[in-house]
Amino acid sequence: MTTTLSIIAVVISAVALAASWWLGVRSARAAESSAAEARKVAQLELDRDHEAYRPPQPHNPRFEMSTNPRTGDHNLSFVFTPSRSYRILGESLEGGSRSPLSMNGMVHPAGQEVRVFVQTIRPVRETASVEKLRLRFWPPAAVDEGVEHWTCRCGRPTASDGPAHWEWLVTVETPEDPDYDIMETIG
């Protein structure tokens, strides 16, 4: 009788062990599934934050003409004011070529005007030959002084020596130049 009870106890233990193993596998799968869902939710939150930090592209791009007091040339500039501090670099696009843009610094504090030199218009040409501006944005680096420091936690590159964190592509427009009189140029 002891042998029979021992066999029954072993069988019950084996069934309990198998049931426990099976429930453990199900629990592990459920935990893996839950962790995958949590990663998706976390990534959605990071993507939402990334979009919240994106510099809003101006609805009405502001292009201005100004006269260089030294040369008398009429220069075209793109002007905007960021709502947050950014590192900004860019290039002009003309045909199939690209040229680096000149602007008033690389690090731009929130609320301060950014002036991007596009090209000299007059006396060289009547309208801009540059077709588009590609502006690349990054959060400020720790070494940048005089700006609000913040970062985007989305995992995309934040160093300005790599790919852009955010990018604008702006179509260039040549505004009327109230200071330019073609008759003075011809005459």
Solvent accessible surface area in square Angstrom, and as a share of the most:
residue,aa,sasa,rsa
1,M,182,0.81
2,T,106,0.62
3,T,94,0.55
4,T,76,0.44
5,L,105,0.52
6,S,57,0.37
7,I,100,0.51
8,I,85,0.43
9,A,54,0.42
10,V,100,0.57
11,V,83,0.47
12,I,111,0.56
13,S,69,0.45
14,A,56,0.43
15,V,94,0.54
16,A,57,0.44
17,L,127,0.63
18,A,59,0.46
19,A,46,0.36
20,S,67,0.43
21,W,168,0.59
22,W,127,0.45
23,L,97,0.48
24,G,38,0.37
25,V,38,0.22
26,R,126,0.46
27,S,68,0.44
28,A,50,0.39
29,R,157,0.57
30,A,62,0.48
31,A,61,0.47
32,E,123,0.55
33,S,66,0.42
34,S,69,0.45
35,A,43,0.34
36,A,34,0.26
37,E,90,0.40
38,A,60,0.46
39,R,155,0.56
40,K,121,0.51
41,V,85,0.49
42,A,52,0.40
43,Q,81,0.36
44,L,122,0.61
45,E,75,0.33
46,L,42,0.21
47,D,46,0.24
48,R,150,0.55
49,D,32,0.17
50,H,6,0.03
51,E,94,0.42
52,A,75,0.58
53,Y,55,0.21
54,R,88,0.32
55,P,4,0.02
56,P,93,0.59
57,Q,75,0.33
58,P,39,0.25
59,H,178,0.79
60,N,130,0.67
61,P,44,0.28
62,R,109,0.40
63,F,17,0.07
64,E,49,0.22
65,M,28,0.13
66,S,49,0.32
67,T,59,0.34
68,N,39,0.20
69,P,135,0.85
70,R,201,0.74
71,T,67,0.39
72,G,39,0.37
73,D,39,0.20
74,H,21,0.09
75,N,21,0.11
76,L,0,0.00
77,S,6,0.04
78,F,0,0.00
79,V,2,0.01
80,F,12,0.05
81,T,76,0.44
82,P,8,0.05
83,S,88,0.57
84,R,63,0.23
85,S,1,0.01
86,Y,2,0.01
87,R,37,0.14
88,I,0,0.00
89,L,59,0.29
90,G,8,0.08
91,E,22,0.10
92,S,10,0.07
93,L,25,0.13
94,E,70,0.31
95,G,60,0.58
96,G,90,0.86
97,S,65,0.42
98,R,161,0.59
99,S,56,0.36
100,P,121,0.76
101,L,24,0.12
102,S,69,0.44
103,M,33,0.15
104,N,85,0.44
105,G,44,0.43
106,M,63,0.28
107,V,44,0.25
108,H,5,0.02
109,P,34,0.21
110,A,41,0.32
111,G,55,0.53
112,Q,107,0.48
113,E,77,0.34
114,V,0,0.00
115,R,83,0.30
116,V,0,0.00
117,F,80,0.33
118,V,10,0.06
119,Q,21,0.09
120,T,32,0.19
121,I,0,0.00
122,R,21,0.08
123,P,89,0.56
124,V,95,0.55
125,R,81,0.30
126,E,85,0.38
127,T,86,0.50
128,A,22,0.17
129,S,40,0.26
130,V,9,0.05
131,E,94,0.42
132,K,71,0.30
133,L,0,0.00
134,R,59,0.22
135,L,0,0.00
136,R,58,0.21
137,F,0,0.00
138,W,1,0.00
139,P,3,0.02
140,P,12,0.08
141,A,34,0.27
142,A,99,0.77
143,V,119,0.68
144,D,12,0.06
145,E,157,0.71
146,G,74,0.71
147,V,20,0.12
148,E,87,0.39
149,H,96,0.43
150,W,30,0.10
151,T,77,0.45
152,C,5,0.03
153,R,153,0.56
154,C,13,0.08
155,G,74,0.72
156,R,97,0.35
157,P,61,0.38
158,T,59,0.34
159,A,55,0.43
160,S,18,0.12
161,D,133,0.69
162,G,30,0.29
163,P,94,0.59
164,A,26,0.21
165,H,8,0.03
166,W,5,0.02
167,E,81,0.36
168,W,11,0.04
169,L,85,0.42
170,V,3,0.02
171,T,76,0.44
172,V,18,0.11
173,E,94,0.42
174,T,43,0.25
175,P,42,0.26
176,E,158,0.71
177,D,15,0.08
178,P,126,0.79
179,D,103,0.54
180,Y,43,0.16
181,D,66,0.34
182,I,82,0.42
183,M,125,0.56
184,E,138,0.62
185,T,76,0.44
186,I,125,0.63
187,G,96,0.92
